[in-house]
């Protein structure tokens, strides 16, 4: 738990707003974010990398709510996107296209045209075939596509295998051994403008030394490219800095920044990075209500109104989130699995938790600001949760809960026409 989510008079608050007040006015389940926590996380990067020409590009995959994007845009952020839809979100929220990096292995022709038309900062290219597609489309549009190659450095990030992205067996990037030839090929294509180099080795890194190892591999490649007459303007070191969910150490961002700064000294390269989870993860929680307390043959269950369709991480990664009662009460704790109403055995938010709670009581699933709402779905025709942004002693709704009419809108017209 962070200082932005703390108990006051035995009631958990987001900044100075009791979560009971939010539940009363908005209902549950809902995601609650602290604006001051978002700003503080952003400032941690600004402070750590002070003195280094840099641009932090918030990774929209972590949290793509328009109000969150707008907040970071006002702080001066760039944005890392992986779809045309995410680009449209950035533009709708007032972000600058000229600060957008377009990553991802499967950029469609329509997405490439949209990004070229908008005038994004750079395409992070993931294959030689993508180079050919970009060159053709840019030529057809009378433009030059700014590109960097995402190099796969084959560095083990030592994280969950589902969020490891820098090993040779992963689908991402161009193999380090093939990157120099790929750059030479890119330089021969008339409608491409080589501006940088990129890598991203994984997510939720606590030990940041693998990131430095990957940087060293990139710098060696940059020296080879310089010898080939290929001059770069920026180096993108990706994201991946982790957060504390349970008992992990806090990543040493300052030491990491100093290691990066020392290696880039005198090279004249602008530093780009793609933080996501580390900006929003601990700035949000999922607020939920206990529907039933159920005693099974071997264990107890707290059945809540949030589910795996709201927060997929526990079911997908077996991820651990702290779960706490919103109102602290006296009583004996129950050892329970905290589960939702979805018709899947994998529908759990936490297992074997000691909780003092009751039916109708509120629980907070902590560290849910990243990969919560963005990975949610309407499975079992459940509405996506509402989202709330707290600022000091006030809050506002930044995403309404889905209605049933919204969920079926794209089907009703077809049913009527049929």
Phi, psi and omega in degrees: 000142182254173181294340181278347175231103186214160180276134171231120184053043173070014176239130181289133182238151167260114193052246182249019181252120177296136179294336175298325180292319179294316180299322180295321186269332186249332185088178180229157355285155173206151175271137180236125181242147176258118179296322180293327177292322176299314181295318181296318179296320177297316182295330177301320177290317181300320180289314183299320185258018177301139181091349177250126176298114186210161173222119176271122183252105182299128181279108186297336181300335180288319180195113187250021176298137185301323181290326176292315178301313181300320180299313180291325177300318179293334176279352178103014185289152160267184184218139175255123184237161177226016178199162174296325178299319178294323175299315179297326175296315179302312182294320180295330181271001179092012176286159182268126177300326181290000175243020186254130170259133180252103179261181175111146188275347190231045182297124180279167177300317181297320179293319179297317179296319179300315182291320177296319180295324180286333181084052181290165181292315187193144167266126172271101189278137187246000179199160176293324178297326177293325176303315181296318180295315179299315181298316180296312184293318179299321178297317179296331181267359182069034183232169169247128181273122176285128186225153162229159175260131173278111184266130177269106188278359183055048176250130181282116180283349179058049179231186179301136184301333181285342180240020170270131186230000187247013177265160185295338180275354180279156183283350190272147166075178178252133183305140181306319182293339182257356189292321182297317178294323179295321177294319178299319178296315179301321180295338181274350183270127192288342186250020176243145177237108182285120183239343184195190178218150189216150167208158176206119190256350180157180186235161179057050176272127175263313171277115186269003181298326176300329177295322178290322177300317179296319178300317179300321179294321178295319182295323175297320178293321178300320178298320177296319181293322177299320177295334178274000181084014179260111184257128181258154179254334179216160173234127182253113184267010175072200179237219175107350180297129186272180177229170177271112174267323187226276181228021178293152172291154176282124179304141183273085183294323182295316179294321177298314180298320180293321178297319178294314183300317182294325181284334181268354183304129176081000183269344178070025180257134172283140181266126172245147176213164190231062180290142177226281181307318185292343177270328189238342189304306182271008176267003183217159175218164175251119181265128185217159182243142178282121177273315182216147162254124188231133177255114176274183182295323184246342183204167178260160180226138167254108182270117185248171182271358168266160186206183181297338177287339176272316181227101186279339191304314180300317180290323185280316186247359192057036184288148181257127172237134174297137178234125185226152175289143178287321177248121180281123180232161176283154177143171180277137179287148173259138171269114188220157162270131177269113189231161179253183183272003180294145182275061177213139176293339179278002183279084177220153175252339178191146181243145175053055179257140176269109185227139168262104182208176181211165176299132185092348179286157180261140174237151176243123175265111191279167175056042184251017182283343180244137176057035173255278181300324184292335180259006184283165183212176176259026181307142186062023182052044174267141178288141172295147186292154172289162177229140186228139176245124181260136175227104181066246181253017178233162175215159176218150177284124181247355169205122178286151174295140177304145167260162177298322180300321178293322182294326184256004186303320183283354178257329187297316181300319180292322179296318180295316181292329180291000000 
